[in-house]
Amino acid sequence: MLRWAFGFFILAIIAAVLGFGGIAGGAVAIAKWLFVGFLVLAAVTVVANAMSS
């Protein structure tokens, strides 16, 4: 999931440099959601591992 977020972030940077503002904004929004999803899943995994030990 983090790899997808990084990919969309790179896509947003390239689109912004080339002047495609709408595509860049959409890619940034997707990257943000993927990164937040990654953080939530990582936190759940850490808590689950702490409770099982």
Biopython code that builds the backbone (N, CA, C, O; Angstrom):
import numpy as np
from Bio.PDB.StructureBuilder import StructureBuilder

atoms = [
    (1, "MET", "N", (0.826, -1.186, 0.000)),
    (1, "MET", "CA", (0.000, 0.000, 0.000)),
    (1, "MET", "C", (0.870, 1.249, 0.000)),
    (1, "MET", "O", (0.552, 2.240, -0.658)),
    (2, "LEU", "N", (1.960, 1.192, 0.738)),
    (2, "LEU", "CA", (2.859, 2.345, 0.774)),
    (2, "LEU", "C", (3.492, 2.558, -0.594)),
    (2, "LEU", "O", (3.726, 3.698, -0.995)),
    (3, "ARG", "N", (3.772, 1.483, -1.308)),
    (3, "ARG", "CA", (4.333, 1.591, -2.659)),
    (3, "ARG", "C", (3.354, 2.283, -3.601)),
    (3, "ARG", "O", (3.763, 3.089, -4.437)),
    (4, "TRP", "N", (2.053, 1.972, -3.473)),
    (4, "TRP", "CA", (1.046, 2.631, -4.305)),
    (4, "TRP", "C", (0.957, 4.118, -3.982)),
    (4, "TRP", "O", (0.851, 4.947, -4.886)),
    (5, "ALA", "N", (1.000, 4.454, -2.703)),
    (5, "ALA", "CA", (0.945, 5.865, -2.305)),
    (5, "ALA", "C", (2.144, 6.622, -2.869)),
    (5, "ALA", "O", (2.002, 7.744, -3.355)),
    (6, "PHE", "N", (3.321, 6.010, -2.803)),
    (6, "PHE", "CA", (4.520, 6.644, -3.345)),
    (6, "PHE", "C", (4.400, 6.821, -4.857)),
    (6, "PHE", "O", (4.802, 7.852, -5.397)),
    (7, "GLY", "N", (3.850, 5.826, -5.535)),
    (7, "GLY", "CA", (3.652, 5.910, -6.985)),
    (7, "GLY", "C", (2.724, 7.042, -7.378)),
    (7, "GLY", "O", (3.011, 7.778, -8.323)),
    (8, "PHE", "N", (1.615, 7.192, -6.666)),
    (8, "PHE", "CA", (0.690, 8.281, -6.959)),
    (8, "PHE", "C", (1.304, 9.636, -6.630)),
    (8, "PHE", "O", (1.012, 10.628, -7.298)),
    (9, "PHE", "N", (2.151, 9.685, -5.606)),
    (9, "PHE", "CA", (2.831, 10.931, -5.265)),
    (9, "PHE", "C", (3.784, 11.343, -6.393)),
    (9, "PHE", "O", (3.827, 12.513, -6.776)),
    (10, "ILE", "N", (4.539, 10.389, -6.918)),
    (10, "ILE", "CA", (5.443, 10.667, -8.034)),
    (10, "ILE", "C", (4.641, 11.100, -9.267)),
    (10, "ILE", "O", (5.029, 12.034, -9.968)),
    (11, "LEU", "N", (3.525, 10.419, -9.525)),
    (11, "LEU", "CA", (2.650, 10.798, -10.635)),
    (11, "LEU", "C", (2.145, 12.230, -10.468)),
    (11, "LEU", "O", (2.080, 12.980, -11.441)),
    (12, "ALA", "N", (1.792, 12.609, -9.255)),
    (12, "ALA", "CA", (1.304, 13.967, -8.994)),
    (12, "ALA", "C", (2.403, 14.996, -9.242)),
    (12, "ALA", "O", (2.139, 16.063, -9.798)),
    (13, "ILE", "N", (3.624, 14.686, -8.836)),
    (13, "ILE", "CA", (4.728, 15.619, -9.061)),
    (13, "ILE", "C", (4.979, 15.802, -10.560)),
    (13, "ILE", "O", (5.158, 16.925, -11.031)),
    (14, "ILE", "N", (4.990, 14.709, -11.296)),
    (14, "ILE", "CA", (5.223, 14.790, -12.739)),
    (14, "ILE", "C", (4.100, 15.557, -13.419)),
    (14, "ILE", "O", (4.355, 16.401, -14.278)),
    (15, "ALA", "N", (2.855, 15.270, -13.039)),
    (15, "ALA", "CA", (1.715, 15.966, -13.633)),
    (15, "ALA", "C", (1.742, 17.451, -13.307)),
    (15, "ALA", "O", (1.400, 18.278, -14.152)),
    (16, "ALA", "N", (2.142, 17.795, -12.095)),
    (16, "ALA", "CA", (2.209, 19.208, -11.709)),
    (16, "ALA", "C", (3.291, 19.942, -12.498)),
    (16, "ALA", "O", (3.089, 21.080, -12.921)),
    (17, "VAL", "N", (4.431, 19.297, -12.695)),
    (17, "VAL", "CA", (5.517, 19.916, -13.459)),
    (17, "VAL", "C", (5.090, 20.146, -14.907)),
    (17, "VAL", "O", (5.442, 21.159, -15.511)),
    (18, "LEU", "N", (4.331, 19.204, -15.458)),
    (18, "LEU", "CA", (3.877, 19.326, -16.839)),
    (18, "LEU", "C", (2.648, 20.215, -16.987)),
    (18, "LEU", "O", (2.226, 20.492, -18.110)),
    (19, "GLY", "N", (2.064, 20.670, -15.876)),
    (19, "GLY", "CA", (0.943, 21.606, -15.935)),
    (19, "GLY", "C", (-0.432, 20.982, -15.908)),
    (19, "GLY", "O", (-1.413, 21.664, -16.204)),
    (20, "PHE", "N", (-0.542, 19.729, -15.568)),
    (20, "PHE", "CA", (-1.842, 19.072, -15.471)),
    (20, "PHE", "C", (-2.339, 19.159, -14.032)),
    (20, "PHE", "O", (-2.191, 18.214, -13.258)),
    (21, "GLY", "N", (-2.927, 20.297, -13.683)),
    (21, "GLY", "CA", (-3.331, 20.549, -12.299)),
    (21, "GLY", "C", (-4.406, 19.617, -11.785)),
    (21, "GLY", "O", (-4.346, 19.178, -10.637)),
    (22, "GLY", "N", (-5.396, 19.306, -12.619)),
    (22, "GLY", "CA", (-6.484, 18.428, -12.184)),
    (22, "GLY", "C", (-6.009, 17.022, -11.887)),
    (22, "GLY", "O", (-6.390, 16.423, -10.881)),
    (23, "ILE", "N", (-5.180, 16.505, -12.765)),
    (23, "ILE", "CA", (-4.648, 15.153, -12.567)),
    (23, "ILE", "C", (-3.743, 15.129, -11.340)),
    (23, "ILE", "O", (-3.768, 14.179, -10.557)),
    (24, "ALA", "N", (-2.948, 16.179, -11.182)),
    (24, "ALA", "CA", (-2.043, 16.238, -10.023)),
    (24, "ALA", "C", (-2.839, 16.277, -8.722)),
    (24, "ALA", "O", (-2.485, 15.595, -7.761)),
    (25, "GLY", "N", (-3.897, 17.059, -8.683)),
    (25, "GLY", "CA", (-4.726, 17.135, -7.480)),
    (25, "GLY", "C", (-5.377, 15.809, -7.142)),
    (25, "GLY", "O", (-5.431, 15.414, -5.977)),
    (26, "GLY", "N", (-5.871, 15.121, -8.161)),
    (26, "GLY", "CA", (-6.477, 13.812, -7.946)),
    (26, "GLY", "C", (-5.474, 12.792, -7.459)),
    (26, "GLY", "O", (-5.769, 11.994, -6.569)),
    (27, "ALA", "N", (-4.282, 12.816, -8.043)),
    (27, "ALA", "CA", (-3.249, 11.864, -7.630)),
    (27, "ALA", "C", (-2.806, 12.130, -6.199)),
    (27, "ALA", "O", (-2.532, 11.193, -5.449)),
    (28, "VAL", "N", (-2.734, 13.393, -5.816)),
    (28, "VAL", "CA", (-2.359, 13.724, -4.430)),
    (28, "VAL", "C", (-3.431, 13.238, -3.466)),
    (28, "VAL", "O", (-3.113, 12.709, -2.401)),
    (29, "ALA", "N", (-4.684, 13.411, -3.824)),
    (29, "ALA", "CA", (-5.773, 12.950, -2.950)),
    (29, "ALA", "C", (-5.723, 11.431, -2.774)),
    (29, "ALA", "O", (-5.891, 10.929, -1.662)),
    (30, "ILE", "N", (-5.495, 10.708, -3.857)),
    (30, "ILE", "CA", (-5.400, 9.251, -3.770)),
    (30, "ILE", "C", (-4.200, 8.848, -2.922)),
    (30, "ILE", "O", (-4.295, 7.945, -2.091)),
    (31, "ALA", "N", (-3.070, 9.521, -3.134)),
    (31, "ALA", "CA", (-1.868, 9.198, -2.361)),
    (31, "ALA", "C", (-2.090, 9.447, -0.874)),
    (31, "ALA", "O", (-1.633, 8.665, -0.041)),
    (32, "LYS", "N", (-2.785, 10.527, -0.534)),
    (32, "LYS", "CA", (-3.070, 10.812, 0.879)),
    (32, "LYS", "C", (-3.904, 9.700, 1.498)),
    (32, "LYS", "O", (-3.589, 9.227, 2.591)),
    (33, "TRP", "N", (-4.965, 9.276, 0.815)),
    (33, "TRP", "CA", (-5.828, 8.236, 1.355)),
    (33, "TRP", "C", (-5.087, 6.917, 1.503)),
    (33, "TRP", "O", (-5.263, 6.209, 2.495)),
    (34, "LEU", "N", (-4.258, 6.584, 0.519)),
    (34, "LEU", "CA", (-3.486, 5.344, 0.622)),
    (34, "LEU", "C", (-2.499, 5.405, 1.781)),
    (34, "LEU", "O", (-2.305, 4.412, 2.483)),
    (35, "PHE", "N", (-1.874, 6.559, 1.987)),
    (35, "PHE", "CA", (-0.918, 6.690, 3.083)),
    (35, "PHE", "C", (-1.625, 6.603, 4.432)),
    (35, "PHE", "O", (-1.114, 5.968, 5.354)),
    (36, "VAL", "N", (-2.782, 7.224, 4.558)),
    (36, "VAL", "CA", (-3.550, 7.137, 5.803)),
    (36, "VAL", "C", (-3.978, 5.692, 6.050)),
    (36, "VAL", "O", (-3.922, 5.206, 7.180)),
    (37, "GLY", "N", (-4.405, 5.014, 4.993)),
    (37, "GLY", "CA", (-4.766, 3.601, 5.130)),
    (37, "GLY", "C", (-3.591, 2.763, 5.586)),
    (37, "GLY", "O", (-3.750, 1.869, 6.418)),
    (38, "PHE", "N", (-2.406, 3.042, 5.048)),
    (38, "PHE", "CA", (-1.199, 2.343, 5.472)),
    (38, "PHE", "C", (-0.929, 2.590, 6.954)),
    (38, "PHE", "O", (-0.621, 1.654, 7.691)),
    (39, "LEU", "N", (-1.042, 3.840, 7.394)),
    (39, "LEU", "CA", (-0.785, 4.158, 8.801)),
    (39, "LEU", "C", (-1.770, 3.450, 9.726)),
    (39, "LEU", "O", (-1.380, 2.945, 10.779)),
    (40, "VAL", "N", (-3.036, 3.410, 9.343)),
    (40, "VAL", "CA", (-4.052, 2.746, 10.164)),
    (40, "VAL", "C", (-3.751, 1.249, 10.261)),
    (40, "VAL", "O", (-3.783, 0.674, 11.349)),
    (41, "LEU", "N", (-3.457, 0.623, 9.119)),
    (41, "LEU", "CA", (-3.158, -0.809, 9.142)),
    (41, "LEU", "C", (-1.881, -1.103, 9.923)),
    (41, "LEU", "O", (-1.805, -2.115, 10.621)),
    (42, "ALA", "N", (-0.886, -0.242, 9.817)),
    (42, "ALA", "CA", (0.347, -0.441, 10.584)),
    (42, "ALA", "C", (0.070, -0.327, 12.082)),
    (42, "ALA", "O", (0.591, -1.116, 12.870)),
    (43, "ALA", "N", (-0.746, 0.649, 12.477)),
    (43, "ALA", "CA", (-1.069, 0.818, 13.892)),
    (43, "ALA", "C", (-1.850, -0.382, 14.418)),
    (43, "ALA", "O", (-1.591, -0.853, 15.526)),
    (44, "VAL", "N", (-2.792, -0.873, 13.642)),
    (44, "VAL", "CA", (-3.573, -2.045, 14.055)),
    (44, "VAL", "C", (-2.661, -3.257, 14.207)),
    (44, "VAL", "O", (-2.820, -4.032, 15.150)),
    (45, "THR", "N", (-1.725, -3.430, 13.308)),
    (45, "THR", "CA", (-0.792, -4.550, 13.379)),
    (45, "THR", "C", (0.096, -4.456, 14.610)),
    (45, "THR", "O", (0.327, -5.459, 15.285)),
    (46, "VAL", "N", (0.589, -3.274, 14.906)),
    (46, "VAL", "CA", (1.443, -3.086, 16.083)),
    (46, "VAL", "C", (0.663, -3.390, 17.360)),
    (46, "VAL", "O", (1.175, -4.067, 18.251)),
    (47, "VAL", "N", (-0.560, -2.901, 17.452)),
    (47, "VAL", "CA", (-1.385, -3.140, 18.647)),
    (47, "VAL", "C", (-1.718, -4.627, 18.754)),
    (47, "VAL", "O", (-1.661, -5.189, 19.847)),
    (48, "ALA", "N", (-2.060, -5.266, 17.650)),
    (48, "ALA", "CA", (-2.386, -6.693, 17.690)),
    (48, "ALA", "C", (-1.189, -7.519, 18.113)),
    (48, "ALA", "O", (-1.338, -8.472, 18.878)),
    (49, "ASN", "N", (-0.003, -7.174, 17.631)),
    (49, "ASN", "CA", (1.200, -7.899, 18.044)),
    (49, "ASN", "C", (1.524, -7.671, 19.498)),
    (49, "ASN", "O", (1.977, -8.590, 20.180)),
    (50, "ALA", "N", (1.301, -6.462, 19.992)),
    (50, "ALA", "CA", (1.570, -6.159, 21.403)),
    (50, "ALA", "C", (0.609, -6.910, 22.313)),
    (50, "ALA", "O", (1.000, -7.348, 23.395)),
    (51, "MET", "N", (-0.634, -7.064, 21.894)),
    (51, "MET", "CA", (-1.620, -7.751, 22.730)),
    (51, "MET", "C", (-1.420, -9.265, 22.709)),
    (51, "MET", "O", (-1.767, -9.944, 23.676)),
    (52, "SER", "N", (-0.869, -9.803, 21.623)),
    (52, "SER", "CA", (-0.700, -11.250, 21.547)),
    (52, "SER", "C", (0.561, -11.730, 22.255)),
    (52, "SER", "O", (0.689, -12.918, 22.551)),
    (53, "SER", "N", (1.472, -10.842, 22.523)),
    (53, "SER", "CA", (2.729, -11.245, 23.188)),
    (53, "SER", "C", (2.620, -11.212, 24.678)),
    (53, "SER", "O", (3.586, -11.522, 25.375)),
]
sb = StructureBuilder()
sb.init_structure("model")
sb.init_model(0)
sb.init_chain("A")
sb.init_seg("    ")
for serial, (resi, resn, name, xyz) in enumerate(atoms, 1):
    if name == "N":
        sb.init_residue(resn, " ", resi, " ")
    sb.init_atom(name, np.array(xyz, "f"), 0.0, 1.0, " ", f" {name:<3s}", serial, name[0])
structure = sb.get_structure()
